[in-house]
Amino acid sequence: MSSSRLTARPPGALRGASQSASGTSPSRTDAAFGVSLAGVGRDFPGERGAQRRVLRDISLEVRAGEVLAILGTSGCGKSTLLRIAGGLDSATAGSVLIDGSPVSRFDARTAVGFQEPRLLPWRSVTDNVALGLPRGTPKADGAARVAELIDLVGLGAFAGHRPREISGGMAQRASLARALARNPGVLLLDEPFGALDALTRLKMQDLLLDVHAAAPTTVLLVTHDVDEALQLADRIILLGRKDGVDGSSIAQEIVVPGRRPRDRGSAELAELRGRLLAGLGIDRHGEARGVEKTTAMPTFPY
């Protein structure tokens, strides 16, 4: 995989490039959307009819075009919160608005990128990316859009390859292009680089920054990696339990200073890293503290 950085385009350049001759495209979105969560909670069935509370009273305003990272220990509800924001799951309490209107089931204003690329093995990179196009996209517009996205993520030379013929990092690039083909107002990323080796992960972080500069959609990013959150996000929320009450809420909220790309060796970021690790129950020597001193939760598949 190439280590070169992509050239960022002016905001909106990518979105407008494949509009039809009339200047409009009904299947396309031309702006990032804000996301508003008010008192969001989520319960799951437990043993003997009891309810297990995973999320409690999550209230949050995500600005249009912002990159928000969601951190927390395993089982604290990060992925559940992401699914609720995209209409892939329903909140037990509270409400979610996208661009001022309620989120709908499988909301068309959003797209999701997962930890695994989930490419169809019998399809080429081009055909896999094309799966993300909104229904009703004119054939010529769709072909131009897919070619543009493949070029954006640096896979132009591999457009005709099948997933088995490319590396894991390339497959994740194709997955990101497929999500962007939907032209989402909100991009939901659930540990998108978690399965990659350390070096490829760093390159994918740089790629995401370039893609966001070219088409600055709103991004909600779930990650376990504190350094990744500090590099990519404008703001970070840390989910955890408070005062022993069931269900995670927002335990910390941090605005990350400085423009991206940031200096990975910055002393200011190192101080924030220490705060976030402490919130995750890790002391400065890398040792996990006792449960009574941490926001950690029992591990559930949420």
N, C-alpha and C positions, 0 to 999 in steps of 0.2 A: 504494500500500500504506500502510496506516495506520501512523503512527509511535508510537502510544500503546502503552504497556506493558500486558500482560495482568495480571489479578489472580491472584496465586498462590493455590492452594487448599491446604488442609492435606494433608500427606503421606498418600497412600492414598485421598484423596477421589475422585479420578478413577477409580481402579481399582475401587472398590466401588460406584460409582454405578449401574452397569447390570447388577448381578447379578439373577438371577431371583428370583421371590418366595420360593423355598425358601432363599435366602441363599447358594446355591452356584452355581457355573458351571464345568463341567468343562473348558471351553475357555479359561479365564482363569487368569492367574497373579497372585498377590496380593503378590509380594515381588520386590525386586531380588535378583539372584544374584551371588555372588562368582565370580571367574574365576582359575584357577590354571594357570600355564604353567611346566613344569619341563623344562629342557634342550632346548627346542624348536629344531629345525634344519630347514632346507628346501633341498634340492638340486634343480636342474633340469638336464635334458639339455643338454650343450654340443656343441661341434664334435667330430667323430670319436669319438663315444662317451664323451667326457669329461663329468664332472659339474661344473656351475657352482653353487657354494655361495652362496646368497643370505642365509640366516639361520643363525646359529650360536649355540647354547647360550643361548637366551633363557629366563631364569627370572624369573617375575614373579607377584606376588600382587595382584590387583585386588579391593578391598573392595566388598562389596555397597553399591550406591548411589553409588559413587565415579564422578567424571568423570575419565578418564585420557586425556591427549592423547599421541599418538605423532608425533614429529617426525623428520625426516631428509631427506637430499638425495634427488633423484629417482633411483629405481632401487635404493634401499637396502633394500627389502623391507617397507615400511610396510603396503601394501595386502595383501601376501602374509600378513603376520602377522595382519591383521584377518580375512582369509578363513579362516585356520586356526582362529582363535578361534571362528568361527561355524559350523565344519563345512563350509565351502564349498571347502576345500582340505585336504589331509592333510599333516601334518608328516613329514619323512623321519626325524627323530629326536625323542625327547622325548614329552611327553604334555600334554594340555589337559583340565582339569576345569572344569565349570560346576556350581556348587552341590554340589561334592563328587563328582560322577559324570562319567564320560568324555563328551566332546563327541561328538555323532553327526553323520552326514552331513545337511546342511541342518537343523541342530538347531532344533527348534520353540521352544526357550527363547530364541532370539535373533531379531532383525529387523535388516535392513540398509537404510541410507539412502545413496544414491549421489550423485555430483556432479551428474548430470543427473536431472531429476524422473522421467523414464521413465513419464509418464502415457499412457494409451491415449486417442488424440485423439478417438475417437467416443463416449467415455463422459464423463458429467458429473463434476464434482468429487466429488459424493456417491458415484457408482458407482466411481470410481477409489479412493477411500478404502476402500470396502467390500471391495475386492479383498484387503485386508490381514487381514480377519477370519479367525480360525481356522476350519477345517472343522468343521461340526456346530454352529456358533453358531445358536441359535434366531433366527428372523427378527425378532421384535420386539426381542429383546436386541441383535441386530446393528444394527438401524435406530437404536436409542437410542444405542448406542456410537458409531456413525459421526457422528450429529448432535452428540454431545457433543464429539468430537474436532475436528470442523469448527469448532465454536464456540471451542474452546480455541486453535486456531491463527488465529482471527480471520477466517474465511472464511464466516461464516454468511450474508452477503449474496450470496455467489457460489456457493452449494452446487449450483445447477442449471446453472452455466456449464460450457462445455467448455474444454479447455486452451488453445485458440487465442484464447479470449475473456478470458483473465486474463494478468497479467504474469508474468515469470520468477520473481520473488520469491514470488508467490502460488502458482505451480506447485510451487515447492520447499516451501512450507508444506503443500500437499496431499500431497506425497510424504512429508513427515515424519509427517503424520496417518495416512497409510496404513501406515507402519512401526509406529506406536504402536497401530494397530488390532489388531495381533497380540498386544498386551499383553506385550511381551517382558520377560524378566528381565534381558536384556543387549541394549542397543541399540548397533549397530555403524555408525558414520558415517564414510564414506570421502570426504573433501573435499566435504562436503555443500553448502558455500557457495562453492566455488571458481569457479563459472561466473558468479557474480553481480557486479554493479557494487559499488563500495566502500561506498556509502551503504546499499544494500539488504543487503549482507553484515553490516554493523553491526547493522541491525534484526533480521536473522535470528539473530544471536548473542544478542541480548536475548530473542528469542522462545524460543530453546532453553533459556535460563536459566529462563524462566517455566514452560515445559513441564516441565522437570526438577523445579522446585519443586512443581508440581502432582502429578506422578507420578514420584517420584525413582528411576527405574530406573538400573541400572549403565550407563555410557556409555563406549565406547572410540571415540575420535575421532582419525582420521588427518587431519593438516593440514600444509601447508607454511608456514602463517602463524604466526609466533612470537607476535605480539600476540593473535591469536585464541586460541592455546593458553593464554596467560597470563590472558586474560579468562574463559575457560570452565572450565579444568581445576582439579581439586584437586591433581593431580600430573602431571608431564610426564616422559616418557622420550625421550631422543634416541638414535636408532639410528645406528651407524656402525662402520666397521672399526677394529680395534685392532691396532697393531704390524704392519700389513701383511698380516694373516691374512685369507684369503678368508671372506666372509660377515659380515653385520652382527650385532653384539651390542649390548647396552645400554651406550652410551658415557657418558651422563649421566642422572641421575635427580634431579628437582627437585620439592620440595614448594612449591606456590604459596601464599604467606601471604595472609591477609585473607579476609573473607567476600565472596561475590558478591552483587550486582554490584560490581566493583572500580573504583577510580579509574584511568582510563587514563593519567593524568599522574603516577602515583605514582613517586617516586624509587626505591623498593624494586623495583618492577616493571621500571623502566628498567635497574637493575643486573642483574636476571635476564635481561632481553632481551639485554643485551650478552654475557652468558655463553653463552646459547643460540646467538646469531649467531656467536660465536667457534667454538663447536662445529660449526656448519654451514660454517665456512670463510670467514666474512665478517668483516672487521675493522671497527673503529669508524667508518671512513670509507666503509663500504659497498662495499669492494673485496674480491673473492675472492682468497684467498691460494693459494699453491702447493699441489699435491696432497700434498706431504710434510708439510704443516702442518694438514691438515684431515681430517675423517672422511668426506669425500666418496667416493663410489663411481662406477664407470662406470655409465652409464644403461642399464638393461634394463627391459623392460616388466613389472615386478613390483610 
